[in-house]
Amino acid sequence: CTNDAGCPDGSACVTHTDGTNYCFLVCDTKSNCNINRSAANESNCSGSITWADTDQGKACVPPSGN
């Protein structure tokens, strides 16, 4: 993605630590991120990210390597 408009509803464009932009699910709590994930593969709801477009508050950040 290059901006939020390129992402599905409920997600936003985030610049990941690898330098690539991805659509991450916007969240309020960690439980918003893990509806379809196992406990061993949980995402975190984090505000410590770099938004590629508009600051949306927090987004689900997948575990490293996922």
All heavy atoms as a GROMACS GRO file, in nm:
protein
  465
    1CYS      N    1   0.085  -0.119   0.000
    1CYS     CA    2   0.000   0.000   0.000
    1CYS      C    3   0.089   0.125   0.000
    1CYS      O    4   0.205   0.121   0.041
    1CYS     CB    5  -0.092   0.000   0.121
    1CYS     SG    6  -0.009  -0.008   0.282
    2THR      N    7   0.031   0.233  -0.046
    2THR     CA    8   0.099   0.363  -0.038
    2THR      C    9   0.020   0.458   0.051
    2THR      O   10   0.074   0.558   0.098
    2THR     CB   11   0.117   0.426  -0.177
    2THR    OG1   12  -0.011   0.437  -0.239
    2THR    CG2   13   0.210   0.342  -0.263
    3ASN      N   14  -0.108   0.426   0.073
    3ASN     CA   15  -0.192   0.506   0.162
    3ASN      C   16  -0.308   0.420   0.211
    3ASN      O   17  -0.326   0.307   0.167
    3ASN     CB   18  -0.243   0.633   0.092
    3ASN     CG   19  -0.318   0.602  -0.035
    3ASN    OD1   20  -0.400   0.510  -0.041
    3ASN    ND2   21  -0.290   0.677  -0.141
    4ASP      N   22  -0.387   0.475   0.304
    4ASP     CA   23  -0.497   0.399   0.363
    4ASP      C   24  -0.602   0.356   0.261
    4ASP      O   25  -0.665   0.252   0.277
    4ASP     CB   26  -0.564   0.481   0.474
    4ASP     CG   27  -0.472   0.508   0.592
    4ASP    OD1   28  -0.368   0.438   0.605
    4ASP    OD2   29  -0.502   0.600   0.670
    5ALA      N   30  -0.620   0.434   0.155
    5ALA     CA   31  -0.720   0.401   0.053
    5ALA      C   32  -0.689   0.269  -0.017
    5ALA      O   33  -0.779   0.204  -0.070
    5ALA     CB   34  -0.730   0.514  -0.048
    6GLY      N   35  -0.563   0.227  -0.014
    6GLY     CA   36  -0.524   0.102  -0.077
    6GLY      C   37  -0.544  -0.019   0.012
    6GLY      O   38  -0.508  -0.130  -0.026
    7CYS      N   39  -0.603   0.000   0.130
    7CYS     CA   40  -0.623  -0.109   0.226
    7CYS      C   41  -0.771  -0.143   0.241
    7CYS      O   42  -0.857  -0.057   0.220
    7CYS     CB   43  -0.567  -0.069   0.362
    7CYS     SG   44  -0.389  -0.044   0.364
    8PRO      N   45  -0.802  -0.267   0.280
    8PRO     CA   46  -0.941  -0.305   0.305
    8PRO      C   47  -1.001  -0.225   0.421
    8PRO      O   48  -0.928  -0.171   0.505
    8PRO     CB   49  -0.932  -0.453   0.342
    8PRO     CG   50  -0.798  -0.499   0.296
    8PRO     CD   51  -0.709  -0.378   0.298
    9ASP      N   52  -1.134  -0.221   0.426
    9ASP     CA   53  -1.202  -0.154   0.537
    9ASP      C   54  -1.153  -0.208   0.671
    9ASP      O   55  -1.132  -0.329   0.685
    9ASP     CB   56  -1.354  -0.177   0.528
    9ASP     CG   57  -1.418  -0.098   0.416
    9ASP    OD1   58  -1.356  -0.002   0.367
    9ASP    OD2   59  -1.532  -0.132   0.379
   10GLY      N   60  -1.133  -0.120   0.766
   10GLY     CA   61  -1.089  -0.160   0.899
   10GLY      C   62  -0.938  -0.172   0.913
   10GLY      O   63  -0.889  -0.209   1.019
   11SER      N   64  -0.865  -0.143   0.807
   11SER     CA   65  -0.720  -0.150   0.814
   11SER      C   66  -0.659  -0.020   0.762
   11SER      O   67  -0.728   0.063   0.705
   11SER     CB   68  -0.666  -0.270   0.735
   11SER     OG   69  -0.699  -0.259   0.598
   12ALA      N   70  -0.529  -0.004   0.786
   12ALA     CA   71  -0.459   0.117   0.746
   12ALA      C   72  -0.318   0.082   0.700
   12ALA      O   73  -0.264  -0.023   0.736
   12ALA     CB   74  -0.453   0.216   0.861
   13CYS      N   75  -0.260   0.170   0.621
   13CYS     CA   76  -0.126   0.148   0.566
   13CYS      C   77  -0.020   0.184   0.669
   13CYS      O   78  -0.017   0.296   0.720
   13CYS     CB   79  -0.111   0.232   0.440
   13CYS     SG   80   0.034   0.191   0.342
   14VAL      N   81   0.065   0.088   0.700
   14VAL     CA   82   0.169   0.103   0.802
   14VAL      C   83   0.304   0.072   0.738
   14VAL      O   84   0.317  -0.022   0.660
   14VAL     CB   85   0.143   0.005   0.919
   14VAL    CG1   86   0.258   0.006   1.018
   14VAL    CG2   87   0.012   0.040   0.988
   15THR      N   88   0.407   0.150   0.772
   15THR     CA   89   0.543   0.121   0.729
   15THR      C   90   0.605   0.028   0.832
   15THR      O   91   0.626   0.066   0.947
   15THR     CB   92   0.626   0.249   0.714
   15THR    OG1   93   0.560   0.336   0.621
   15THR    CG2   94   0.765   0.218   0.664
   16HIS      N   95   0.630  -0.095   0.792
   16HIS     CA   96   0.684  -0.196   0.882
   16HIS      C   97   0.832  -0.171   0.907
   16HIS      O   98   0.897  -0.096   0.834
   16HIS     CB   99   0.663  -0.334   0.819
   16HIS     CG  100   0.680  -0.448   0.912
   16HIS    ND1  101   0.798  -0.515   0.925
   16HIS    CD2  102   0.594  -0.506   0.998
   16HIS    CE1  103   0.785  -0.612   1.014
   16HIS    NE2  104   0.661  -0.608   1.060
   17THR      N  105   0.887  -0.237   1.008
   17THR     CA  106   1.029  -0.220   1.040
   17THR      C  107   1.120  -0.269   0.929
   17THR      O  108   1.237  -0.232   0.926
   17THR     CB  109   1.064  -0.294   1.171
   17THR    OG1  110   1.026  -0.432   1.158
   17THR    CG2  111   0.992  -0.233   1.290
   18ASP      N  112   1.068  -0.349   0.835
   18ASP     CA  113   1.149  -0.394   0.722
   18ASP      C  114   1.151  -0.292   0.608
   18ASP      O  115   1.211  -0.315   0.504
   18ASP     CB  116   1.104  -0.531   0.671
   18ASP     CG  117   0.964  -0.530   0.608
   18ASP    OD1  118   0.903  -0.423   0.594
   18ASP    OD2  119   0.915  -0.641   0.574
   19GLY      N  120   1.084  -0.177   0.628
   19GLY     CA  121   1.083  -0.069   0.529
   19GLY      C  122   0.974  -0.081   0.424
   19GLY      O  123   0.960   0.007   0.339
   20THR      N  124   0.895  -0.188   0.429
   20THR     CA  125   0.786  -0.208   0.335
   20THR      C  126   0.654  -0.169   0.399
   20THR      O  127   0.636  -0.188   0.519
   20THR     CB  128   0.780  -0.358   0.293
   20THR    OG1  129   0.907  -0.394   0.237
   20THR    CG2  130   0.671  -0.383   0.191
   21ASN      N  131   0.563  -0.113   0.319
   21ASN     CA  132   0.430  -0.078   0.369
   21ASN      C  133   0.337  -0.198   0.358
   21ASN      O  134   0.339  -0.269   0.257
   21ASN     CB  135   0.371   0.038   0.290
   21ASN     CG  136   0.442   0.168   0.316
   21ASN    OD1  137   0.528   0.179   0.403
   21ASN    ND2  138   0.407   0.269   0.240
   22TYR      N  139   0.254  -0.216   0.460
   22TYR     CA  140   0.155  -0.324   0.463
   22TYR      C  141   0.024  -0.268   0.519
   22TYR      O  142   0.025  -0.171   0.594
   22TYR     CB  143   0.199  -0.438   0.555
   22TYR     CG  144   0.328  -0.505   0.515
   22TYR    CD1  145   0.448  -0.467   0.573
   22TYR    CD2  146   0.328  -0.607   0.421
   22TYR    CE1  147   0.567  -0.530   0.538
   22TYR    CE2  148   0.446  -0.671   0.384
   22TYR     CZ  149   0.565  -0.631   0.443
   22TYR     OH  150   0.682  -0.694   0.408
   23CYS      N  151  -0.086  -0.333   0.486
   23CYS     CA  152  -0.215  -0.302   0.545
   23CYS      C  153  -0.226  -0.380   0.675
   23CYS      O  154  -0.223  -0.504   0.673
   23CYS     CB  155  -0.328  -0.339   0.450
   23CYS     SG  156  -0.330  -0.243   0.298
   24PHE      N  157  -0.237  -0.309   0.786
   24PHE     CA  158  -0.253  -0.371   0.917
   24PHE      C  159  -0.391  -0.338   0.969
   24PHE      O  160  -0.441  -0.226   0.952
   24PHE     CB  161  -0.150  -0.317   1.017
   24PHE     CG  162  -0.011  -0.374   1.005
   24PHE    CD1  163   0.025  -0.459   0.903
   24PHE    CD2  164   0.084  -0.340   1.099
   24PHE    CE1  165   0.154  -0.509   0.894
   24PHE    CE2  166   0.213  -0.390   1.092
   24PHE     CZ  167   0.249  -0.476   0.989
   25LEU      N  168  -0.455  -0.434   1.036
   25LEU     CA  169  -0.585  -0.415   1.096
   25LEU      C  170  -0.576  -0.310   1.206
   25LEU      O  171  -0.487  -0.316   1.291
   25LEU     CB  172  -0.634  -0.548   1.154
   25LEU     CG  173  -0.772  -0.550   1.218
   25LEU    CD1  174  -0.879  -0.526   1.111
   25LEU    CD2  175  -0.795  -0.684   1.287
   26VAL      N  176  -0.666  -0.212   1.205
   26VAL     CA  177  -0.673  -0.112   1.310
   26VAL      C  178  -0.740  -0.176   1.431
   26VAL      O  179  -0.834  -0.254   1.416
   26VAL     CB  180  -0.750   0.013   1.262
   26VAL    CG1  181  -0.769   0.113   1.373
   26VAL    CG2  182  -0.677   0.077   1.144
   27CYS      N  183  -0.693  -0.146   1.553
   27CYS     CA  184  -0.746  -0.212   1.673
   27CYS      C  185  -0.758  -0.115   1.789
   27CYS      O  186  -0.698  -0.008   1.791
   27CYS     CB  187  -0.654  -0.328   1.712
   27CYS     SG  188  -0.483  -0.278   1.746
   28ASP      N  189  -0.836  -0.159   1.888
   28ASP     CA  190  -0.847  -0.089   2.017
   28ASP      C  191  -0.779  -0.170   2.126
   28ASP      O  192  -0.720  -0.116   2.218
   28ASP     CB  193  -0.993  -0.067   2.056
   28ASP     CG  194  -1.064   0.030   1.964
   28ASP    OD1  195  -1.004   0.134   1.929
   28ASP    OD2  196  -1.179   0.001   1.927
   29THR      N  197  -0.791  -0.303   2.114
   29THR     CA  198  -0.733  -0.395   2.213
   29THR      C  199  -0.671  -0.515   2.142
   29THR      O  200  -0.702  -0.543   2.026
   29THR     CB  201  -0.839  -0.447   2.312
   29THR    OG1  202  -0.933  -0.528   2.240
   29THR    CG2  203  -0.910  -0.333   2.383
   30LYS      N  204  -0.588  -0.588   2.213
   30LYS     CA  205  -0.521  -0.705   2.158
   30LYS      C  206  -0.621  -0.810   2.110
   30LYS      O  207  -0.599  -0.877   2.011
   30LYS     CB  208  -0.426  -0.765   2.262
   30LYS     CG  209  -0.343  -0.879   2.211
   30LYS     CD  210  -0.243  -0.925   2.316
   30LYS     CE  211  -0.162  -1.041   2.263
   30LYS     NZ  212  -0.056  -1.081   2.356
   31SER      N  213  -0.735  -0.820   2.178
   31SER     CA  214  -0.835  -0.920   2.139
   31SER      C  215  -0.889  -0.894   1.999
   31SER      O  216  -0.930  -0.987   1.930
   31SER     CB  217  -0.948  -0.927   2.241
   31SER     OG  218  -1.016  -0.803   2.249
   32ASN      N  219  -0.890  -0.766   1.953
   32ASN     CA  220  -0.932  -0.735   1.816
   32ASN      C  221  -0.841  -0.801   1.713
   32ASN      O  222  -0.884  -0.825   1.600
   32ASN     CB  223  -0.929  -0.584   1.789
   32ASN     CG  224  -1.019  -0.501   1.875
   32ASN    OD1  225  -0.976  -0.395   1.918
   32ASN    ND2  226  -1.140  -0.543   1.902
   33CYS      N  227  -0.719  -0.829   1.750
   33CYS     CA  228  -0.617  -0.879   1.656
   33CYS      C  229  -0.613  -1.030   1.645
   33CYS      O  230  -0.553  -1.082   1.551
   33CYS     CB  231  -0.479  -0.833   1.701
   33CYS     SG  232  -0.462  -0.654   1.717
   34ASN      N  233  -0.671  -1.100   1.738
   34ASN     CA  234  -0.643  -1.243   1.748
   34ASN      C  235  -0.765  -1.334   1.733
   34ASN      O  236  -0.761  -1.450   1.774
   34ASN     CB  237  -0.570  -1.270   1.880
   34ASN     CG  238  -0.435  -1.204   1.878
   34ASN    OD1  239  -0.351  -1.234   1.796
   34ASN    ND2  240  -0.414  -1.108   1.967
   35ILE      N  241  -0.868  -1.285   1.670
   35ILE     CA  242  -0.989  -1.364   1.650
   35ILE      C  243  -0.957  -1.492   1.573
   35ILE      O  244  -1.009  -1.599   1.604
   35ILE     CB  245  -1.097  -1.281   1.577
   35ILE    CG1  246  -1.140  -1.166   1.667
   35ILE    CG2  247  -1.214  -1.366   1.536
   35ILE    CD1  248  -1.224  -1.061   1.597
   36ASN      N  249  -0.871  -1.484   1.474
   36ASN     CA  250  -0.838  -1.600   1.390
   36ASN      C  251  -0.696  -1.650   1.408
   36ASN      O  252  -0.644  -1.720   1.322
   36ASN     CB  253  -0.861  -1.565   1.242
   36ASN     CG  254  -1.006  -1.533   1.214
   36ASN    OD1  255  -1.095  -1.608   1.252
   36ASN    ND2  256  -1.030  -1.421   1.148
   37ARG      N  257  -0.632  -1.614   1.519
   37ARG     CA  258  -0.493  -1.656   1.544
   37ARG      C  259  -0.487  -1.746   1.666
   37ARG      O  260  -0.559  -1.726   1.762
   37ARG     CB  261  -0.403  -1.535   1.567
   37ARG     CG  262  -0.375  -1.454   1.443
   37ARG     CD  263  -0.280  -1.338   1.479
   37ARG     NE  264  -0.233  -1.271   1.362
   37ARG     CZ  265  -0.119  -1.302   1.299
   37ARG    NH1  266  -0.042  -1.398   1.342
   37ARG    NH2  267  -0.083  -1.234   1.192
   38SER      N  268  -0.394  -1.840   1.662
   38SER     CA  269  -0.371  -1.926   1.779
   38SER      C  270  -0.291  -1.848   1.884
   38SER      O  271  -0.227  -1.747   1.853
   38SER     CB  272  -0.291  -2.050   1.738
   38SER     OG  273  -0.160  -2.014   1.701
   39ALA      N  274  -0.295  -1.896   2.007
   39ALA     CA  275  -0.221  -1.830   2.116
   39ALA      C  276  -0.072  -1.825   2.087
   39ALA      O  277  -0.003  -1.731   2.128
   39ALA     CB  278  -0.248  -1.900   2.248
   40ALA      N  279  -0.020  -1.922   2.015
   40ALA     CA  280   0.123  -1.927   1.983
   40ALA      C  281   0.161  -1.828   1.873
   40ALA      O  282   0.279  -1.802   1.851
   40ALA     CB  283   0.161  -2.068   1.940
   41ASN      N  284   0.061  -1.770   1.806
   41ASN     CA  285   0.086  -1.683   1.692
   41ASN      C  286   0.013  -1.549   1.706
   41ASN      O  287  -0.029  -1.490   1.608
   41ASN     CB  288   0.042  -1.756   1.564
   41ASN     CG  289   0.097  -1.695   1.439
   41ASN    OD1  290   0.205  -1.637   1.439
   41ASN    ND2  291   0.024  -1.706   1.330
   42GLU      N  292  -0.003  -1.501   1.830
   42GLU     CA  293  -0.079  -1.380   1.857
   42GLU      C  294  -0.012  -1.253   1.804
   42GLU      O  295   0.109  -1.239   1.808
   42GLU     CB  296  -0.102  -1.363   2.007
   42GLU     CG  297  -0.203  -1.458   2.064
   42GLU     CD  298  -0.234  -1.425   2.209
   42GLU    OE1  299  -0.150  -1.364   2.279
   42GLU    OE2  300  -0.344  -1.463   2.252
   43SER      N  301  -0.096  -1.161   1.759
   43SER     CA  302  -0.052  -1.026   1.722
   43SER      C  303  -0.072  -0.935   1.843
   43SER      O  304  -0.150  -0.965   1.933
   43SER     CB  305  -0.138  -0.972   1.608
   43SER     OG  306  -0.112  -1.038   1.489
   44ASN      N  307  -0.003  -0.823   1.842
   44ASN     CA  308  -0.022  -0.722   1.946
   44ASN      C  309  -0.090  -0.600   1.887
   44ASN      O  310  -0.068  -0.566   1.772
   44ASN     CB  311   0.113  -0.679   2.004
   44ASN     CG  312   0.172  -0.784   2.094
   44ASN    OD1  313   0.104  -0.838   2.180
   44ASN    ND2  314   0.298  -0.816   2.073
   45CYS      N  315  -0.171  -0.534   1.967
   45CYS     CA  316  -0.234  -0.407   1.930
   45CYS      C  317  -0.139  -0.298   1.978
   45CYS      O  318  -0.123  -0.277   2.097
   45CYS     CB  319  -0.372  -0.396   1.995
   45CYS     SG  320  -0.464  -0.248   1.947
   46SER      N  321  -0.073  -0.231   1.885
   46SER     CA  322   0.035  -0.139   1.922
   46SER      C  323   0.018  -0.002   1.858
   46SER      O  324  -0.024   0.010   1.743
   46SER     CB  325   0.168  -0.198   1.876
   46SER     OG  326   0.274  -0.109   1.903
   47GLY      N  327   0.053   0.100   1.934
   47GLY     CA  328   0.057   0.236   1.883
   47GLY      C  329   0.199   0.277   1.846
   47GLY      O  330   0.222   0.386   1.796
   48SER      N  331   0.294   0.188   1.869
   48SER     CA  332   0.436   0.215   1.841
   48SER      C  333   0.470   0.170   1.700
   48SER      O  334   0.549   0.077   1.680
   48SER     CB  335   0.525   0.144   1.942
   48SER     OG  336   0.499   0.191   2.071
   49ILE      N  337   0.407   0.234   1.602
   49ILE     CA  338   0.426   0.200   1.462
   49ILE      C  339   0.437   0.327   1.380
   49ILE      O  340   0.411   0.436   1.431
   49ILE     CB  341   0.308   0.113   1.409
   49ILE    CG1  342   0.176   0.181   1.439
   49ILE    CG2  343   0.312  -0.026   1.466
   49ILE    CD1  344   0.055   0.107   1.389
   50THR      N  345   0.476   0.314   1.256
   50THR     CA  346   0.487   0.429   1.167
   50THR      C  347   0.377   0.421   1.063
   50THR      O  348   0.374   0.328   0.981
   50THR     CB  349   0.624   0.430   1.096
   50THR    OG1  350   0.727   0.432   1.195
   50THR    CG2  351   0.638   0.551   1.006
   51TRP      N  352   0.284   0.513   1.069
   51TRP     CA  353   0.173   0.517   0.974
   51TRP      C  354   0.223   0.573   0.841
   51TRP      O  355   0.291   0.674   0.838
   51TRP     CB  356   0.060   0.606   1.028
   51TRP     CG  357   0.006   0.556   1.158
   51TRP    CD1  358   0.037   0.604   1.281
   51TRP    CD2  359  -0.086   0.449   1.178
   51TRP    NE1  360  -0.030   0.532   1.377
   51TRP    CE2  361  -0.106   0.437   1.316
   51TRP    CE3  362  -0.152   0.363   1.093
   51TRP    CZ2  363  -0.192   0.341   1.371
   51TRP    CZ3  364  -0.237   0.267   1.148
   51TRP    CH2  365  -0.256   0.257   1.284
   52ALA      N  366   0.189   0.507   0.732
   52ALA     CA  367   0.229   0.554   0.600
   52ALA      C  368   0.141   0.669   0.553
   52ALA      O  369   0.181   0.749   0.470
   52ALA     CB  370   0.222   0.439   0.499
   53ASP      N  371   0.020   0.678   0.611
   53ASP     CA  372  -0.076   0.780   0.568
   53ASP      C  373  -0.129   0.854   0.690
   53ASP      O  374  -0.062   0.941   0.743
   53ASP     CB  375  -0.189   0.713   0.488
   53ASP     CG  376  -0.279   0.812   0.414
   53ASP    OD1  377  -0.244   0.931   0.405
   53ASP    OD2  378  -0.385   0.769   0.365
   54THR      N  379  -0.242   0.816   0.741
   54THR     CA  380  -0.308   0.886   0.852
   54THR      C  381  -0.294   0.808   0.981
   54THR      O  382  -0.318   0.687   0.983
   54THR     CB  383  -0.459   0.903   0.820
   54THR    OG1  384  -0.472   0.966   0.694
   54THR    CG2  385  -0.527   0.987   0.925
   55ASP      N  386  -0.257   0.875   1.090
   55ASP     CA  387  -0.246   0.811   1.221
   55ASP      C  388  -0.384   0.760   1.262
   55ASP      O  389  -0.477   0.838   1.279
   55ASP     CB  390  -0.192   0.909   1.324
   55ASP     CG  391  -0.165   0.847   1.459
   55ASP    OD1  392  -0.229   0.745   1.494
   55ASP    OD2  393  -0.080   0.901   1.532
   56GLN      N  394  -0.396   0.630   1.279
   56GLN     CA  395  -0.523   0.567   1.314
   56GLN      C  396  -0.529   0.525   1.461
   56GLN      O  397  -0.625   0.464   1.503
   56GLN     CB  398  -0.546   0.444   1.226
   56GLN     CG  399  -0.551   0.473   1.079
   56GLN     CD  400  -0.677   0.545   1.037
   56GLN    OE1  401  -0.784   0.518   1.088
   56GLN    NE2  402  -0.664   0.638   0.945
   57GLY      N  403  -0.425   0.553   1.538
   57GLY     CA  404  -0.422   0.516   1.680
   57GLY      C  405  -0.335   0.393   1.701
   57GLY      O  406  -0.217   0.404   1.727
   58LYS      N  407  -0.396   0.273   1.687
   58LYS     CA  408  -0.324   0.148   1.706
   58LYS      C  409  -0.357   0.052   1.593
   58LYS      O  410  -0.464   0.059   1.534
   58LYS     CB  411  -0.364   0.082   1.839
   58LYS     CG  412  -0.325   0.160   1.962
   58LYS     CD  413  -0.369   0.085   2.085
   58LYS     CE  414  -0.337   0.161   2.212
   58LYS     NZ  415  -0.386   0.086   2.331
   59ALA      N  416  -0.265  -0.041   1.568
   59ALA     CA  417  -0.286  -0.144   1.466
   59ALA      C  418  -0.231  -0.276   1.515
   59ALA      O  419  -0.144  -0.282   1.602
   59ALA     CB  420  -0.219  -0.105   1.335
   60CYS      N  421  -0.284  -0.384   1.460
   60CYS     CA  422  -0.239  -0.520   1.494
   60CYS      C  423  -0.106  -0.546   1.427
   60CYS      O  424  -0.095  -0.544   1.304
   60CYS     CB  425  -0.341  -0.622   1.445
   60CYS     SG  426  -0.503  -0.606   1.522
   61VAL      N  427  -0.006  -0.572   1.508
   61VAL     CA  428   0.129  -0.599   1.458
   61VAL      C  429   0.157  -0.747   1.475
   61VAL      O  430   0.159  -0.798   1.588
   61VAL     CB  431   0.234  -0.514   1.534
   61VAL    CG1  432   0.374  -0.545   1.485
   61VAL    CG2  433   0.202  -0.366   1.521
   62PRO      N  434   0.176  -0.819   1.364
   62PRO     CA  435   0.199  -0.963   1.374
   62PRO      C  436   0.334  -0.993   1.438
   62PRO      O  437   0.424  -0.909   1.437
   62PRO     CB  438   0.196  -1.011   1.228
   62PRO     CG  439   0.221  -0.891   1.147
   62PRO     CD  440   0.176  -0.772   1.226
   63PRO      N  441   0.347  -1.114   1.493
   63PRO     CA  442   0.476  -1.152   1.550
   63PRO      C  443   0.583  -1.158   1.441
   63PRO      O  444   0.551  -1.173   1.324
   63PRO     CB  445   0.450  -1.291   1.611
   63PRO     CG  446   0.325  -1.341   1.546
   63PRO     CD  447   0.249  -1.220   1.502
   64SER      N  448   0.708  -1.144   1.479
   64SER     CA  449   0.819  -1.146   1.383
   64SER      C  450   0.815  -1.273   1.299
   64SER      O  451   0.788  -1.380   1.349
   64SER     CB  452   0.953  -1.140   1.457
   64SER     OG  453   0.964  -1.018   1.523
   65GLY      N  454   0.841  -1.255   1.170
   65GLY     CA  455   0.845  -1.368   1.080
   65GLY      C  456   0.710  -1.410   1.026
   65GLY      O  457   0.698  -1.509   0.956
   66ASN      N  458   0.604  -1.334   1.060
   66ASN     CA  459   0.469  -1.368   1.014
   66ASN      C  460   0.413  -1.254   0.936
   66ASN      O  461   0.318  -1.202   0.941
   66ASN     CB  462   0.378  -1.403   1.131
   66ASN     CG  463   0.422  -1.530   1.199
   66ASN    OD1  464   0.435  -1.632   1.136
   66ASN    ND2  465   0.447  -1.524   1.328
   0.00000   0.00000   0.00000
